[in-house]
């Protein structure tokens, strides 16, 4: 097994220079050409850094925790890829956990933070998060970045352009001739739900169309909540001809419930959902969606977290992902109004 000395010898530098060149810190005093020469030598020798020894010296583990509501949720695949790619580029490894395991006083939180097993955490809450959960994480001795959810003062967050995405979805329905447009949104206490509702209203105003407030329900982002939302909307005296669903998982519930109620999509009601995932392509019918920059959000969240890890006294930031905007993906669940 190659040692750091072997790498230094092959690159023609001292061991201390080799160590700094392979360090993830941005302030290592090594020129770009020397850093690349050392890394090329390490790759040629298949050198594996001694992370345990490095952690003892720096009081860091080179581990980050990514906490999401549900590890099986297809929406999080791109987010995880963005997080892992950005972390690996900085010599960090990512461990995954479920939000349910992060309750105040829970063993997972105690082990990750209390025993200093990770250098920081990226956290995306369920939309039914509690004030106690938020406050507990905000008081963590390790840096925390909230993903697509704004937290209290002292905690950084990285959020998606939710209002722009919702506006694009609603504009698509308006351009198809729909005027009675419903919205199945997240819980009213959720800040992502508020941003998506804002975009829904904004698109109506921009088109000179009066939004139908009686066709807006705030139920949540899960399949069963999408089912409940559709039942509520279709029971109105004048049901919608189109619906914007603020989460693709809830939209899958809408499709399932429509089938059980004998409602045809898109013939009876068009449906467009926030977020794109493989599940949207294979639903029946395939869902028109708004693709959001989840991979970019994951990468920016890591950048912000590592900034806080390396500069603990740095002020927290509220970052809006701007690298890539929302994109409309048209499939078979929307069509021009026919009545």
C-alpha positions in Angstrom: 0.0 0.0 0.0 1.4 3.4 -1.0 2.3 5.9 1.6 2.3 9.6 1.6 6.1 9.5 1.4 5.8 7.4 -1.8 3.5 10.0 -3.3 5.9 12.9 -2.3 8.8 11.0 -3.8 7.1 10.4 -7.1 5.9 14.0 -7.4 9.3 15.4 -6.4 8.1 17.3 -3.4 8.4 17.1 0.4 5.9 15.1 2.5 4.5 18.3 4.0 3.9 19.7 0.5 2.2 16.5 -0.6 0.0 16.5 2.5 -1.1 20.1 1.8 -1.7 19.4 -1.9 -4.0 16.5 -1.0 -5.8 18.5 1.6 -9.4 19.6 1.0 -8.7 23.0 2.5 -8.7 26.0 0.2 -6.0 27.8 2.0 -3.3 25.2 1.6 -0.2 27.0 0.4 0.4 25.0 -2.8 0.5 26.2 -6.4 -2.1 24.7 -8.8 0.6 23.0 -10.9 2.2 21.3 -7.8 -1.2 20.3 -6.5 -2.1 18.6 -9.8 1.3 16.9 -9.9 0.8 15.5 -6.4 -2.7 14.3 -7.2 -1.5 12.6 -10.4 1.2 10.8 -8.4 -1.4 9.7 -5.8 -3.7 8.4 -8.5 -0.9 6.5 -10.2 0.1 4.9 -6.9 -3.5 4.3 -5.9 -2.8 6.2 -2.7 -5.6 6.1 -0.1 -5.4 8.9 2.5 -5.5 7.9 6.2 -8.7 9.7 7.0 -8.7 8.4 10.6 -5.3 10.0 11.3 -6.4 13.2 9.5 -9.5 13.4 11.6 -7.5 13.1 14.8 -5.2 15.9 13.7 -8.0 18.3 12.4 -10.8 17.2 14.8 -12.8 16.5 11.6 -14.2 13.3 10.3 -14.5 14.2 6.6 -18.1 12.9 6.8 -21.3 14.9 6.1 -24.8 13.7 6.9 -27.7 14.1 4.5 -31.0 13.8 6.2 -34.1 13.4 4.0 -37.8 12.5 4.8 -37.8 9.2 2.9 -34.8 7.4 1.4 -37.1 5.7 -1.2 -38.5 8.9 -2.5 -37.6 9.2 -6.2 -37.4 13.0 -6.0 -34.3 12.8 -3.8 -32.2 10.8 -6.3 -30.9 13.9 -8.1 -30.5 15.8 -4.9 -28.3 12.9 -3.5 -26.2 12.8 -6.7 -25.5 16.5 -6.4 -24.6 16.3 -2.8 -22.3 13.3 -3.3 -20.5 14.7 -6.3 -19.8 18.0 -4.5 -18.7 16.2 -1.3 -16.4 13.8 -3.1 -14.8 16.6 -5.0 -13.8 18.0 -1.6 -12.7 14.6 -0.2 -15.8 14.3 1.9 -18.0 11.2 2.2 -21.8 11.4 2.7 -23.9 9.3 5.1 -27.6 9.1 4.6 -30.3 9.2 7.3 -34.1 9.6 7.6 -35.7 12.6 9.1 -37.8 10.4 11.4 -34.6 9.3 13.1 -33.6 12.9 13.9 -36.2 13.6 16.6 -35.0 15.8 19.5 -33.3 13.4 21.9 -33.2 10.6 19.4 -30.2 8.3 19.2 -29.3 9.1 15.6 -28.9 12.8 16.4 -27.0 12.1 19.6 -24.6 9.8 17.8 -24.0 11.9 14.7 -23.6 15.3 16.5 -22.9 14.5 20.1 -20.1 12.0 19.3 -18.8 14.3 16.5 -19.1 11.5 13.9 -19.9 14.1 11.2 -18.6 17.6 10.5 -22.0 18.9 9.5 -25.5 18.1 8.4 -27.7 18.8 5.4 -31.3 18.4 6.4 -34.6 18.4 4.4 -37.6 18.1 6.6 -41.0 16.6 6.0 -43.6 19.3 5.4 -45.2 18.4 8.7 -42.0 19.3 10.6 -42.4 20.6 14.2 -41.0 23.7 15.8 -39.2 21.5 18.3 -37.3 19.6 15.5 -36.2 22.9 13.8 -35.1 24.5 17.1 -33.2 21.4 18.2 -31.2 21.2 14.9 -30.6 24.9 14.9 -28.8 24.6 18.3 -26.5 21.9 17.0 -22.8 22.3 17.8 -22.0 21.3 14.3 -23.0 23.4 11.2 -26.4 22.6 9.7 -27.8 23.6 6.3 -31.5 23.3 5.7 -32.4 22.1 2.2 -35.3 23.9 0.4 -36.6 25.1 3.7 -35.7 28.3 5.5 -34.8 27.9 9.1 -34.4 30.3 12.1 -31.7 32.9 12.4 -28.2 31.3 12.7 -28.9 28.4 10.2 -28.0 28.5 6.5 -30.5 27.4 3.9 -30.4 26.6 0.2 -33.8 26.8 -1.6 -35.2 26.2 -5.0 -36.9 28.8 -7.2 -40.3 27.3 -6.1 -42.3 30.4 -7.1 -40.9 30.4 -10.6 -41.6 26.7 -11.0 -45.2 27.0 -9.8 -45.7 30.0 -12.1 -44.4 28.1 -15.1 -46.7 25.2 -14.4 -49.7 27.5 -14.0 -48.8 29.5 -17.1 -48.7 26.2 -19.1 -52.3 25.5 -18.1 -53.5 29.0 -18.8 -51.9 28.8 -22.3 -53.9 25.6 -22.9 -57.1 27.7 -22.3 -57.9 26.7 -18.8 -59.4 29.3 -16.5 -60.8 27.2 -13.6 -57.4 26.0 -12.3 -57.1 24.2 -9.0 -54.0 23.8 -6.8 -53.2 20.9 -4.5 -50.5 22.5 -2.3 -48.4 21.6 0.7 -49.4 22.3 4.2 -49.9 26.0 4.9 -47.2 26.0 7.6 -44.5 25.0 5.1 -42.5 27.7 3.5 -42.1 25.8 0.2 -45.9 25.6 0.0 -46.1 29.3 0.5 -43.6 30.0 -2.4 -45.4 27.6 -4.7 -48.8 29.2 -3.9 -47.2 32.6 -4.6 -46.1 31.4 -8.1 -49.5 30.0 -8.8 -51.1 33.4 -8.0 -48.4 35.3 -9.9 -49.1 33.4 -13.1 -52.8 34.2 -12.9 -52.1 37.9 -12.4 -49.6 38.0 -15.2 -52.1 36.6 -17.6 -55.0 38.8 -16.4 -56.9 35.7 -15.1 -58.6 35.8 -11.7 -57.4 33.0 -9.5 -60.1 30.7 -8.1 -59.3 30.7 -4.4 -62.1 28.1 -3.7 -60.1 25.7 -5.9 -56.9 25.8 -3.7 -56.4 23.2 -1.0 -53.4 22.9 1.3 -53.1 19.2 2.2 -49.5 18.0 1.7 -47.0 16.4 -0.6 -47.7 12.7 -0.1 -49.7 10.2 -2.2 -52.7 9.9 0.2 -52.8 13.7 0.5 -53.0 14.1 -3.3 -55.9 11.7 -3.3 -57.7 13.7 -0.6 -57.0 16.9 -2.5 -58.5 15.6 -5.7 -61.7 14.5 -3.8 -62.0 17.9 -2.3 -61.6 19.8 -5.6 -63.9 17.6 -7.6 -66.6 17.9 -5.1 -66.9 21.6 -5.7 -70.1 22.9 -7.4 -67.8 24.0 -10.3 -64.8 21.7 -10.3 -61.5 22.7 -12.0 -60.7 21.8 -15.6 -57.0 21.7 -14.7 -54.9 21.2 -11.5 -51.4 22.2 -10.5 -50.1 19.7 -7.9 -47.2 21.1 -5.9 -45.4 17.8 -5.6 -45.1 14.8 -8.0 -45.8 12.3 -5.3 -49.1 13.9 -4.5 -49.8 14.0 -8.2 -49.4 10.2 -8.4 -52.1 10.1 -5.7 -54.3 12.4 -7.9 -53.9 10.0 -10.8 -54.8 7.0 -8.7 -57.8 8.7 -7.2 -59.0 10.0 -10.5 -59.0 6.4 -11.8 -61.1 5.2 -8.9 -63.6 8.1 -9.4 -63.9 7.5 -13.1 -62.3 10.9 -13.9 -60.2 10.9 -17.1 -56.9 12.6 -17.3 -56.4 14.8 -19.3 -59.9 14.6 -21.0 -61.8 15.7 -17.9 -59.0 17.4 -16.0 -55.4 18.3 -16.9 -52.7 17.7 -14.3 -49.2 19.3 -14.0 -46.9 18.5 -11.1 -43.9 20.2 -9.5 -40.7 18.1 -9.7 -39.8 15.5 -12.3 -38.9 11.9 -11.5 -38.9 8.5 -13.2 -42.2 7.8 -11.6 -43.8 10.7 -13.6 -42.7 9.0 -16.9 -44.3 5.6 -16.0 -47.6 6.8 -14.5 -50.8 6.4 -16.4 -50.9 8.8 -18.1 -47.3 10.0 -18.0 -47.3 13.3 -16.0 -46.5 16.7 -17.3 -44.0 18.1 -14.7 -41.8 21.0 -13.8 -38.2 19.8 -13.6 -36.4 21.6 -10.8 -32.6 22.0 -10.3 -32.3 19.4 -7.5 -28.8 18.3 -8.4 -27.6 22.0 -8.4 -29.3 22.5 -5.0 -27.5 19.5 -3.6 -24.1 20.8 -4.8 -24.8 24.4 -3.5 -25.9 23.0 -0.1 -22.6 21.2 0.2 -20.6 24.3 -0.7 -22.5 26.3 1.9 -22.1 23.6 4.6 -18.3 23.3 4.0 -18.0 27.1 4.2 -19.5 26.9 7.7 -17.4 23.9 8.6 -14.2 25.7 7.7 -15.3 29.1 9.0 -17.4 28.3 12.1 -17.8 32.0 12.9 -19.0 32.9 9.3 -22.5 34.3 9.1 -25.2 32.0 7.8 -26.5 32.5 4.3 -29.9 32.0 2.6 -29.0 30.8 -0.9 -31.4 30.7 -3.8 -30.4 28.2 -6.5 -29.9 30.1 -9.7 -27.6 27.8 -11.7 -30.6 26.3 -13.6 -34.1 27.4 -13.7 -37.4 25.4 -13.8 -38.1 23.5 -17.0 -41.5 22.4 -18.3 -41.6 18.7 -19.3 -44.8 18.1 -21.3 -46.2 14.6 -21.3 -49.7 13.2 -21.6 -51.5 14.5 -18.5 -52.3 18.0 -19.9 -54.2 19.1 -23.0 -56.0 22.2 -24.3 -59.5 22.7 -22.8 -62.3 21.3 -25.0 -65.3 22.6 -23.2 
